[in-house]
């Protein structure tokens, strides 16, 4: 049974809806024993920059550790870096300034378009977009000092909405290169649990990718909710575990004790 969730957001993110304490309380209600609060650090295409006030963030983390550790919850600090390979100087400086327990690297912007929306496919063959997305994931895994490579499946959400479930065999080469880079550089692949019960679904495609990850040398997969509110915590963990184990992989649980800022 998976009892760890290493990717979620609090009110220290602009799109977060609950405090760290509220996320901790809900995690305990669900039987989770290890969580990481990984609030957003983003460089938007319009030149703006989003990041938490980390002094306030770490103060709240320490307060919640004092409150929730005795109740059996390991609370880890962290952040989610959007497109970090495109902002290496800023990323390196940030990671040198604070001792984060968990660093998540994500693709959120592709050629200036937000990959959460179907318009990122406008004027392009969908499989070209998929291939470019996995090419960028390969770059993150190769060049950025992050522990987890987030939501490899994220690009399939708008793609499936617009074109139907993906035929991943058509992009096997770039996907395998990304999976190989993740494995070779010691990163952990994340399976986002949010829409694992979505209809029409893409779980067959996800299982294929997870099998390729295993064949390319990967072993551990983090099943994470990417929750932005308490109601999203712990979703579809049983389905995630089935997919991970069916691919011959192992659900990831961080074994290192948390450190203070």
KAQUISUL-V403050 format. One record per pair of residues at least 12 apart in sequence whose C-alpha atoms are under 10 Angstrom apart, sorted by sequence separation. I is the first residue (numbers start at 0). J is the second residue. D is the distance in whole Angstrom. If there is no record, write none. Layout:
BEGIN
((I:J:D) (I:J:D))
END
This chain:
BEGIN
((7:19:10) (9:21:9) (22:34:9) (23:35:10) (38:50:8) (39:51:7) (136:148:8) (155:167:10) (222:234:10) (223:235:10) (224:236:8) (9:22:7) (22:35:10) (23:36:9) (38:51:7) (61:74:9) (136:149:9) (222:235:9) (223:236:8) (8:22:9) (22:36:9) (60:74:8) (61:75:10) (114:128:10) (136:150:10) (222:236:7) (7:22:9) (38:53:10) (60:75:8) (61:76:9) (136:151:8) (190:205:8) (222:237:10) (19:35:10) (60:76:7) (78:94:10) (222:238:10) (223:239:9) (19:36:7) (60:77:10) (222:239:6) (38:56:9) (110:128:10) (114:132:9) (133:151:8) (221:239:9) (222:240:8) (57:76:8) (109:128:8) (132:151:9) (133:152:10) (190:209:9) (220:239:10) (221:240:10) (36:56:10) (56:76:9) (57:77:10) (77:97:10) (83:103:10) (84:104:9) (189:209:10) (220:240:9) (222:242:10) (56:77:10) (77:98:9) (78:99:7) (83:104:7) (84:105:10) (110:131:9) (132:153:10) (133:154:9) (188:209:9) (222:243:8) (4:26:9) (76:98:8) (77:99:5) (78:100:9) (79:101:9) (80:102:7) (81:103:9) (82:104:7) (83:105:7) (84:106:9) (109:131:8) (110:132:10) (132:154:7) (221:243:9) (3:26:9) (15:38:8) (76:99:5) (77:100:6) (78:101:7) (79:102:6) (80:103:6) (81:104:6) (82:105:6) (83:106:8) (109:132:7) (129:152:10) (151:174:9) (220:243:7) (2:26:9) (14:38:9) (15:39:9) (36:60:9) (75:99:8) (76:100:5) (77:101:4) (78:102:5) (79:103:5) (80:104:5) (81:105:5) (82:106:5) (83:107:10) (108:132:9) (188:212:8) (219:243:9) (220:244:10) (2:27:10) (11:36:9) (12:37:9) (13:38:9) (14:39:9) (35:60:10) (53:78:10) (75:100:6) (76:101:6) (77:102:6) (78:103:6) (79:104:6) (80:105:6) (81:106:6) (82:107:6) (107:132:9) (129:154:7) (218:243:10) (11:37:9) (12:38:5) (13:39:8) (74:100:9) (75:101:7) (76:102:9) (77:103:8) (78:104:9) (79:105:7) (80:106:8) (81:107:6) (82:108:7) (106:132:8) (109:135:8) (128:154:9) (129:155:8) (151:177:9) (2:29:9) (3:30:9) (4:31:8) (7:34:8) (8:35:9) (9:36:7) (11:38:6) (12:39:6) (51:78:9) (80:107:9) (81:108:8) (82:109:9) (106:133:9) (108:135:10) (151:178:10) (2:30:7) (3:31:6) (4:32:9) (5:33:8) (6:34:8) (7:35:7) (8:36:6) (9:37:8) (10:38:8) (11:39:8) (12:40:8) (50:78:9) (218:246:9) (219:247:10) (220:248:7) (221:249:9) (222:250:7) (223:251:10) (1:30:9) (2:31:4) (3:32:6) (4:33:6) (5:34:5) (6:35:6) (7:36:5) (8:37:6) (9:38:7) (50:79:10) (106:135:7) (125:154:10) (129:158:9) (188:217:8) (192:221:10) (193:222:10) (218:247:8) (219:248:6) (220:249:6) (221:250:6) (222:251:7) (1:31:8) (2:32:6) (3:33:5) (4:34:5) (5:35:4) (6:36:6) (7:37:6) (8:38:5) (9:39:9) (50:80:9) (105:135:9) (106:136:7) (125:155:10) (128:158:9) (178:208:8) (182:212:8) (187:217:8) (188:218:9) (189:219:9) (190:220:7) (191:221:8) (192:222:6) (193:223:8) (194:224:9) (213:243:10) (217:247:10) (218:248:5) (219:249:5) (220:250:5) (221:251:5) (222:252:9) (0:31:10) (1:32:9) (2:33:7) (3:34:6) (4:35:7) (5:36:7) (6:37:6) (7:38:7) (8:39:7) (105:136:8) (178:209:9) (181:212:8) (182:213:9) (185:216:10) (186:217:9) (187:218:8) (188:219:7) (189:220:5) (190:221:6) (191:222:6) (192:223:6) (193:224:6) (217:248:8) (218:249:6) (219:250:6) (220:251:5) (221:252:7) (1:33:10) (2:34:9) (3:35:9) (4:36:9) (5:37:7) (6:38:8) (7:39:9) (49:81:10) (104:136:9) (126:158:9) (178:210:10) (179:211:9) (180:212:10) (182:214:10) (183:215:9) (185:217:9) (187:219:6) (188:220:5) (189:221:5) (190:222:5) (191:223:5) (192:224:5) (193:225:7) (210:242:10) (214:246:9) (217:249:9) (218:250:9) (219:251:5) (220:252:9) (221:253:9) (106:139:8) (125:158:7) (148:181:8) (175:208:8) (178:211:7) (179:212:7) (182:215:7) (183:216:7) (185:218:10) (186:219:9) (187:220:6) (188:221:6) (189:222:6) (190:223:6) (191:224:6) (192:225:8) (193:226:8) (206:239:10) (209:242:8) (210:243:9) (213:246:7) (214:247:9) (218:251:9) (219:252:9) (105:139:8) (120:154:10) (125:159:10) (147:181:9) (164:198:10) (167:201:10) (174:208:7) (175:209:10) (177:211:10) (178:212:5) (179:213:9) (181:215:9) (182:216:6) (183:217:8) (185:219:10) (186:220:10) (187:221:7) (188:222:9) (189:223:7) (190:224:9) (191:225:7) (192:226:9) (209:243:7) (210:244:10) (212:246:9) (213:247:7) (214:248:10) (33:68:10) (104:139:7) (105:140:10) (119:154:9) (146:181:10) (164:199:7) (165:200:10) (166:201:9) (175:210:10) (176:211:10) (177:212:9) (178:213:8) (179:214:9) (180:215:9) (181:216:9) (182:217:5) (189:224:10) (190:225:10) (191:226:10) (206:241:10) (207:242:10) (209:244:10) (210:245:8) (211:246:8) (212:247:10) (213:248:6) (13:49:8) (32:68:9) (104:140:8) (125:161:9) (129:165:9) (137:173:8) (141:177:9) (163:199:7) (164:200:6) (165:201:7) (167:203:9) (168:204:9) (171:207:10) (175:211:6) (176:212:9) (178:214:9) (179:215:5) (180:216:9) (181:217:7) (182:218:8) (202:238:9) (206:242:6) (209:245:9) (210:246:5) (212:248:9) (213:249:10) (12:49:8) (13:50:9) (19:56:9) (117:154:9) (120:157:9) (125:162:8) (130:167:10) (133:170:9) (136:173:10) (137:174:9) (140:177:8) (151:188:8) (152:189:9) (153:190:9) (163:200:9) (164:201:5) (166:203:9) (167:204:6) (171:208:8) (174:211:8) (175:212:7) (178:215:6) (179:216:7) (180:217:9) (182:219:9) (202:239:9) (205:242:8) (206:243:8) (209:246:6) (210:247:7) (12:50:7) (13:51:9) (32:70:9) (33:71:9) (34:72:8) (35:73:8) (36:74:8) (37:75:9) (38:76:9) (39:77:9) (40:78:7) (41:79:8) (42:80:9) (43:81:9) (115:153:7) (116:154:9) (117:155:10) (119:157:8) (120:158:8) (129:167:9) (134:172:10) (135:173:10) (136:174:9) (137:175:9) (139:177:9) (140:178:9) (141:179:10) (142:180:10) (146:184:10) (147:185:9) (148:186:7) (149:187:9) (150:188:8) (151:189:7) (152:190:7) (153:191:8) (156:194:8) (160:198:10) (163:201:9) (164:202:9) (165:203:9) (166:204:7) (167:205:9) (174:212:9) (177:215:9) (178:216:8) (179:217:7) (193:231:8) (196:234:10) (205:243:9) (206:244:10) (208:246:9) (209:247:8) (210:248:8) (11:50:8) (12:51:6) (20:59:8) (24:63:10) (32:71:6) (33:72:6) (34:73:6) (35:74:6) (36:75:7) (37:76:7) (38:77:7) (39:78:6) (40:79:6) (41:80:6) (42:81:7) (43:82:9) (104:143:8) (114:153:8) (115:154:7) (117:156:9) (118:157:8) (119:158:9) (126:165:8) (130:169:9) (131:170:10) (133:172:10) (134:173:6) (137:176:7) (138:177:8) (140:179:9) (141:180:6) (145:184:10) (146:185:8) (147:186:6) (148:187:6) (149:188:7) (150:189:6) (151:190:7) (152:191:7) (159:198:10) (160:199:8) (164:203:9) (165:204:7) (168:207:9) (175:214:9) (176:215:8) (178:217:7) (192:231:10) (193:232:9) (195:234:9) (196:235:7) (203:242:9) (206:245:8) (207:246:8) (209:248:8) (11:51:5) (12:52:10) (19:59:7) (20:60:9) (23:63:8) (27:67:9) (31:71:9) (32:72:5) (33:73:5) (34:74:5) (35:75:4) (36:76:6) (37:77:4) (38:78:5) (39:79:5) (40:80:5) (41:81:5) (42:82:8) (57:97:9) (103:143:10) (104:144:9) (105:145:10) (114:154:6) (115:155:9) (116:156:9) (117:157:5) (118:158:10) (125:165:9) (126:166:9) (129:169:10) (130:170:6) (133:173:6) (134:174:8) (136:176:9) (137:177:4) (140:180:6) (141:181:7) (144:184:9) (145:185:9) (146:186:5) (147:187:5) (148:188:5) (149:189:5) (150:190:6) (151:191:8) (152:192:10) (153:193:10) (159:199:8) (160:200:10) (164:204:8) (165:205:10) (167:207:8) (168:208:9) (171:211:9) (175:215:7) (192:232:10) (193:233:9) (194:234:9) (195:235:6) (202:242:8) (206:246:6) (10:51:9) (11:52:7) (18:59:9) (19:60:7) (23:64:9) (30:71:10) (31:72:7) (32:73:6) (33:74:6) (34:75:6) (35:76:6) (36:77:6) (37:78:4) (38:79:6) (39:80:6) (40:81:6) (41:82:8) (42:83:8) (102:143:10) (103:144:9) (104:145:6) (113:154:10) (114:155:9) (115:156:8) (116:157:6) (117:158:7) (120:161:9) (126:167:9) (129:170:7) (130:171:9) (132:173:9) (133:174:6) (134:175:10) (136:177:6) (137:178:7) (139:180:9) (140:181:5) (141:182:10) (143:184:10) (144:185:10) (145:186:7) (146:187:6) (147:188:6) (148:189:6) (149:190:7) (150:191:5) (153:194:10) (156:197:9) (159:200:8) (167:208:8) (192:233:8) (193:234:6) (194:235:8) (195:236:9) (205:246:10) (11:53:9) (20:62:9) (21:63:10) (30:72:9) (31:73:9) (32:74:8) (33:75:8) (34:76:9) (35:77:6) (36:78:7) (37:79:5) (38:80:9) (39:81:7) (40:82:9) (41:83:8) (57:99:10) (102:144:8) (103:145:6) (104:146:8) (105:147:9) (106:148:9) (114:156:9) (115:157:6) (116:158:9) (117:159:9) (120:162:10) (127:169:10) (130:172:9) (131:173:8) (132:174:9) (133:175:9) (134:176:8) (135:177:8) (136:178:9) (137:179:8) (138:180:8) (139:181:9) (140:182:9) (141:183:9) (142:184:9) (144:186:9) (145:187:9) (146:188:9) (147:189:6) (148:190:9) (149:191:7) (150:192:9) (152:194:10) (159:201:8) (192:234:6) (193:235:7) (195:237:10) (196:238:8) (19:62:10) (20:63:6) (23:66:10) (24:67:8) (27:70:8) (34:77:10) (35:78:9) (36:79:9) (37:80:9) (40:83:9) (42:85:9) (54:97:10) (102:145:5) (103:146:6) (104:147:6) (105:148:6) (106:149:8) (107:150:10) (114:157:8) (115:158:10) (117:160:7) (118:161:9) (126:169:7) (127:170:8) (130:173:6) (131:174:10) (133:176:8) (134:177:7) (137:180:6) (138:181:10) (140:183:9) (141:184:6) (143:186:10) (150:193:10) (191:234:10) (192:235:6) (193:236:9) (195:238:7) (196:239:10) (11:55:9) (19:63:7) (20:64:9) (23:67:7) (27:71:8) (42:86:8) (53:97:9) (101:145:8) (102:146:5) (103:147:5) (104:148:5) (105:149:5) (106:150:8) (114:158:9) (116:160:10) (117:161:7) (126:170:7) (129:173:9) (130:174:7) (133:177:6) (136:180:9) (137:181:7) (140:184:7) (141:185:10) (156:200:9) (191:235:9) (192:236:7) (195:239:7) (11:56:7) (23:68:10) (27:72:7) (41:86:10) (101:146:6) (102:147:6) (103:148:6) (104:149:6) (105:150:7) (106:151:8) (109:154:10) (116:161:10) (117:162:10) (129:174:9) (132:177:10) (133:178:9) (136:181:9) (140:185:9) (141:186:9) (155:200:10) (156:201:8) (191:236:10) (192:237:9) (10:56:10) (20:66:9) (24:70:10) (26:72:8) (100:146:9) (101:147:8) (102:148:9) (103:149:6) (104:150:9) (105:151:8) (107:153:9) (140:186:7) (155:201:8) (192:238:8) (193:239:10) (9:56:10) (20:67:8) (42:89:10) (102:149:10) (103:150:10) (106:153:9) (107:154:9) (130:177:10) (139:186:10) (140:187:9) (192:239:6) (195:242:10) (11:59:10) (24:72:9) (105:153:10) (106:154:9) (140:188:10) (191:239:8) (192:240:10) (23:72:8) (152:201:9) (155:204:9) (190:239:7) (23:73:9) (40:90:9) (85:135:10) (94:144:9) (152:202:10) (155:205:9) (190:240:10) (23:74:8) (84:135:8) (94:145:10) (84:136:9) (91:143:9) (152:204:9) (190:242:9) (40:93:10) (82:135:8) (84:137:10) (85:138:9) (90:143:8) (91:144:8) (152:205:7) (190:243:8) (82:136:9) (84:138:7) (85:139:9) (90:144:9) (151:205:9) (19:74:10) (83:138:9) (84:139:5) (87:142:8) (82:138:10) (83:139:7) (84:140:9) (87:143:7) (152:208:9) (82:139:8) (84:141:9) (85:142:10) (86:143:10) (87:144:10) (151:208:9) (81:139:10) (84:142:6) (85:143:10) (83:142:9) (84:143:6) (83:143:7) (84:144:10) (190:250:10) (82:143:10) (83:144:9) (189:250:10) (37:99:9) (83:145:9) (189:251:9) (37:100:10) (80:143:10) (188:251:9) (35:99:10) (36:100:10) (37:101:7) (38:102:10) (39:103:10) (40:104:10) (41:105:10) (43:107:9) (44:108:8) (187:251:8) (35:100:8) (36:101:9) (37:102:8) (38:103:10) (42:107:10) (43:108:8) (44:109:10) (80:145:9) (12:78:10) (35:101:7) (37:103:7) (39:105:10) (41:107:9) (42:108:9) (44:110:9) (45:111:9) (79:145:9) (12:79:10) (34:101:10) (35:102:10) (41:108:10) (44:111:6) (78:145:10) (43:111:8) (44:112:8) (79:147:9) (80:148:10) (81:149:10) (3:72:10) (5:74:9) (8:77:10) (43:112:10) (44:113:9) (79:148:10) (80:149:10) (3:73:9) (5:75:8) (7:77:9) (8:78:9) (43:113:10) (79:149:9) (5:76:9) (6:77:8) (7:78:9) (8:79:9) (150:221:10) (5:77:9) (6:78:8) (7:79:9) (148:220:10) (149:221:9) (150:222:10) (5:78:10) (6:79:8) (147:220:9) (148:221:9) (149:222:10) (150:223:9) (147:221:8) (149:223:9) (150:224:10) (150:225:9) (149:225:9) (104:186:10) (103:186:10) (103:187:9) (103:189:9) (5:100:10) (6:101:9) (5:101:7) (6:102:9) (5:102:9) (6:103:8) (5:103:9) (6:147:9) (5:147:9) (6:149:8) (6:150:10) (79:225:10) (101:253:9) (100:253:10) (100:255:9) (100:256:9) (101:257:9) (100:257:6) (99:257:9) (100:258:7) (98:257:9) (99:258:8) (100:259:9) (98:258:7) (99:259:8) (100:260:9) (98:259:7) (99:260:7) (97:259:9) (98:260:5) (97:260:6) (96:260:9) (75:253:10) (75:255:10) (75:256:8) (76:257:8) (74:256:9) (75:257:6) (76:258:8) (6:189:9) (73:256:8) (74:257:7) (75:258:8) (76:259:8) (5:189:9) (73:257:8) (75:259:9) (76:260:9) (6:191:9) (35:223:10) (37:225:9) (34:223:9) (36:225:10) (37:226:10) (38:227:9) (36:226:10) (64:257:10) (61:259:8) (60:259:9) (61:260:9) (60:260:10) (31:232:9) (58:259:10) (31:233:8) (57:259:8) (58:260:9) (25:228:10) (26:229:8) (29:232:8) (30:233:9) (57:260:7) (22:226:9) (25:229:6) (29:233:7) (22:227:9) (24:229:9) (25:230:8) (29:234:10) (22:228:7) (23:229:9) (25:231:10) (26:232:7) (54:260:9) (21:228:9) (22:229:6) (25:232:7) (26:233:8) (53:260:9) (21:229:7) (22:230:9) (25:233:9) (17:226:10) (22:231:10) (23:232:10) (16:226:9) (17:227:7) (18:228:9) (19:229:10) (22:232:8) (15:226:8) (16:227:6) (17:228:6) (18:229:9) (15:227:5) (16:228:5) (17:229:7) (14:227:7) (15:228:6) (16:229:8) (17:230:10) (13:227:10) (14:228:9) (15:229:10) (6:221:9) (12:227:9) (5:221:7) (6:222:9) (7:223:8) (8:224:10) (4:221:8) (5:222:8) (6:223:6) (7:224:7) (8:225:7) (9:226:9) (10:227:9) (3:221:8) (4:222:7) (5:223:6) (6:224:6) (7:225:5) (8:226:6) (9:227:7) (10:228:9) (34:252:10) (35:253:10) (3:222:8) (4:223:5) (5:224:8) (6:225:5) (7:226:5) (8:227:5) (9:228:7) (33:252:8) (34:253:9) (1:221:9) (2:222:10) (3:223:8) (4:224:7) (5:225:8) (6:226:7) (7:227:6) (8:228:7) (9:229:9) (33:253:8) (1:222:8) (3:224:10) (4:225:8) (5:226:10) (6:227:10) (7:228:8) (8:229:10) (33:254:10) (1:223:10) (4:226:9) (7:229:9) (35:257:10) (7:231:9) (7:232:8) (6:232:10) (4:232:8) (4:233:8) (3:233:9) (2:233:9) (1:233:9) (4:236:9) (3:236:10) (2:236:9) (1:236:7) (0:236:8) (1:237:8) (0:237:8) (1:239:9) (1:240:7) (0:240:8) (5:251:9) (3:250:9) (4:251:9) (5:252:9) (2:250:10) (3:251:8) (4:252:8) (5:253:9) (1:250:7) (2:251:10) (3:252:6) (4:253:10) (0:250:9) (1:251:9) (2:252:8) (3:253:8) (1:252:8))
END
